[in-house]
Amino acid sequence: MFRSPRTARLRVGLVAATAAALVTGTAVMATNAQAAAGCRVTYTTASQWPGGFTANVDVTNLGDPINGWNLRWTFPSGQRVTQAWSATVTSSGADVTATNVGYNGSIATNGSVSFGFNGSWSGANTAPTAFSLN
């Protein structure tokens, strides 16, 4: 079968355009798959009594999937954690770090984990306002 040079150029051009469109489409899809960085933390005081309280913390991952997490905050009124569940909680003065336990270390993009704790307070039980994840 004889092909003219013009037909061959048209085919080469069509193949090149198709390949460029596929590469561009793939690049756009990869860019859109990237997750935004950050997290959302919801801190609630479930109950409170003179000198003590129970708090629940929900962490929603707004970034790339996480495998192993640490959530840090500072208590503004000198509260202390006395007992925790679904996280290992340590503190140094007012600075607190909650670390995942074995079964809740992974947080998918837009996924969440929850943990809670009992704490002590005197004077005021003001909720923390800033948290950092990892």
N, C-alpha and C positions, 0 to 999 in steps of 0.2 A: 504494500500500500504506500503510495507516494503522498508525502505531506509537503506543502509549500513552506518556505521559511516563515511566512506570516503566521500560518496556523501553528507552527512550532513555538513561535514567540508568544502567541496568545495562550497556548497551554502552559508554558513556563510562567508567564505572568499570572495566570489563574492559580496555579499551584503555589506560587510565592505569596499571593494575596491571601489565599486560604490558610497557609501556614502562619502568616503574620496575624491573621484574625484569631487563630487558635491560641497562639502564644499570648497575645494581648488578653484574650478572654481568661486564660489560665492565670495570668498575673493579677488581674482584677479580682478573681475569685480568691486567690491566696491573700491578697490585701484585705478583703472583706472578712476573712476568717480570723484575722488578728483581733484578740479581745482587748477591750479598753482596760487600763490599769486601775486598781483601787479596790475598795471594799466598802460595804455599808454595815455599820454596827448598830444594833438596837439593844440598849441597856435599859432594863426595867427593874424597879424595886417591886418584887412580888408581895412582900409583906415587911412590916417594920414594927418594932416594939422598943421600949426604952433600952438603949444600949446595944441593940442588935437588929439585923435585917437579913432578908433573903433577896438575892438578885438573880436575874436571868439575862444571859447575853446571847444574842443571835448574830452570827457573822455571815454575811453574804459576799461571796467572791465575785467582783465585777471584772476581774482580769483573767489572765491565763490560768489554766488549771494549776492547783497547788497540791503538792505532796509533802506534807509536814508543815504545820503552821505555828506561829507564835503571835499572840495578840498582846500589845502593851498599852498601858494607860497609867495615869497618875490620879490617885484619889485627892480631890481638892480640900477635903475636910479632915484628913487624918484617919480615915477608916482603915480597917484591917480585915483581911480574909481569914476566916477561922476554919472553914471546911469547904471543899469543892467537889463537884461531880462532873463527869464527862470532860474534864481537863485537869492537867496538873498545874496548880497555881502557886507561884512563888512571889515573894515581895522583898523589897529592900526599902524600908521607910514607906513613903507614899507611892513608890513606883512598883507596879504590879505587872507580872508576865504570866499569861495563861498559855500553856502548850498542849497540843493535841495528845490524846491517848491513842493506843493502838488501833482502835476501830473507827476513829473519825479523823484520821490524818489527811485524807484527800478531800479537797473541795473543788468540784468542777466549776467551770465558768457559769455564773449565775446560780451556782449551788450554795447551800448554806449548812452550817453546823451550829449547834447550840450547846451551851454548858451553863451551869449555875453554881452559886456558892452562898454560904452564910458568912456574914461579917459582923464586926463590932464597930460601934461609933460612939462618940460623945460630943456633945455640943450641936453638931449638925450632920446630916447625912445627905450631902450634896452629891448628885450624880456626876461622874466624870464626863467631860465634854469632848475630849480628843482621844482617839485610838490609832494605833499603827499596827498593820499586819505585816509580819515577816520583816 
